[in-house]
Protein backbone atom coordinates (compact mmCIF):
# COMPACT_ATOMS: atom_id res chain seq x y z
CA UNK A 1 0.00 0.00 0.00
CA UNK A 2 1.18 3.50 -0.82
CA UNK A 3 1.89 5.87 2.05
CA UNK A 4 -0.59 8.79 2.22
CA UNK A 5 0.52 12.30 3.09
CA UNK A 6 -1.83 15.24 3.64
CA UNK A 7 -0.72 18.84 3.21
CA UNK A 8 -1.86 21.27 5.91
CA UNK A 9 -4.45 22.60 3.44
CA UNK A 10 -5.87 19.11 2.85
CA UNK A 11 -5.83 18.24 6.54
CA UNK A 12 -7.70 21.46 7.37
CA UNK A 13 -10.25 20.84 4.61
CA UNK A 14 -10.79 17.28 5.88
CA UNK A 15 -11.28 18.46 9.46
CA UNK A 16 -14.02 20.90 8.36
CA UNK A 17 -16.17 18.11 6.91
CA UNK A 18 -18.86 16.36 8.90
CA UNK A 19 -17.80 13.07 10.50
CA UNK A 20 -19.67 10.75 8.12
CA UNK A 21 -18.28 12.45 5.01
CA UNK A 22 -14.77 12.54 6.49
CA UNK A 23 -14.84 8.81 7.29
CA UNK A 24 -16.15 7.93 3.83
CA UNK A 25 -13.48 9.99 2.06
CA UNK A 26 -10.66 8.58 4.20
CA UNK A 27 -11.87 5.01 3.60
CA UNK A 28 -11.99 5.60 -0.16
CA UNK A 29 -8.54 7.21 -0.19
CA UNK A 30 -7.14 4.23 1.74
CA UNK A 31 -8.80 1.81 -0.70
CA UNK A 32 -7.25 3.68 -3.64
CA UNK A 33 -3.83 3.59 -1.95
CA UNK A 34 -4.21 -0.16 -1.53
CA UNK A 35 -4.67 -1.12 -5.19
CA UNK A 36 -5.21 2.03 -7.28
CA UNK A 37 -8.25 0.72 -9.12
CA UNK A 38 -12.00 1.16 -9.04
CA UNK A 39 -12.04 4.95 -8.74
CA UNK A 40 -12.63 7.82 -11.15
CA UNK A 41 -9.12 9.32 -11.35
CA UNK A 42 -7.89 11.59 -14.13
CA UNK A 43 -4.89 13.84 -14.80
CA UNK A 44 -5.94 17.48 -14.36
CA UNK A 45 -5.49 19.47 -17.53
CA UNK A 46 -3.08 22.35 -16.94
CA UNK A 47 -1.96 21.08 -13.52
CA UNK A 48 0.68 18.65 -12.31
CA UNK A 49 -1.88 16.70 -10.31
CA UNK A 50 -4.66 14.15 -10.48
CA UNK A 51 -8.28 14.38 -9.43
CA UNK A 52 -10.32 11.64 -7.78
CA UNK A 53 -14.11 11.90 -7.84
CA UNK A 54 -15.87 10.58 -4.75
CA UNK A 55 -19.54 11.46 -5.14
CA UNK A 56 -19.84 15.25 -4.88
CA UNK A 57 -16.32 15.51 -3.46
CA UNK A 58 -12.96 15.82 -5.19
CA UNK A 59 -9.49 14.89 -3.98
CA UNK A 60 -6.55 16.68 -5.64
CA UNK A 61 -3.30 14.72 -5.36
CA UNK A 62 -0.05 13.53 -6.88
CA UNK A 63 1.34 10.04 -6.61
CA UNK A 64 4.55 8.10 -7.00
CA UNK A 65 5.20 4.39 -6.65
CA UNK A 66 5.49 4.79 -2.87
CA UNK A 67 3.40 7.84 -1.90
CA UNK A 68 0.17 9.71 -2.45
CA UNK A 69 0.37 13.41 -1.58
CA UNK A 70 -3.06 14.95 -1.07
CA UNK A 71 -3.04 18.70 -1.69
CA UNK A 72 -6.71 19.56 -1.31
CA UNK A 73 -10.14 18.02 -1.04
CA UNK A 74 -13.66 19.26 -0.78
CA UNK A 75 -16.99 19.71 -2.47
CA UNK A 76 -16.76 19.89 -6.25
CA UNK A 77 -18.04 23.49 -6.27
CA UNK A 78 -15.27 24.67 -3.95
CA UNK A 79 -12.12 22.67 -4.58
CA UNK A 80 -11.14 23.91 -8.04
CA UNK A 81 -9.39 27.20 -8.68
CA UNK A 82 -7.12 27.07 -5.62
CA UNK A 83 -4.06 25.84 -7.49
CA UNK A 84 -1.71 27.67 -9.83
CA UNK A 85 -1.62 26.35 -13.38
CA UNK A 86 1.61 24.92 -14.75
Secondary structure, DSSP 8 states (H G I E B T S, - for coil): --EEEE-HHHHHHHHHS-HHHHHHHHHHHHHHHHHS-SSEEEE-TTSSSEEEEETTEEEEEEE-SSEEEEEEEEEHHHHTT-S---
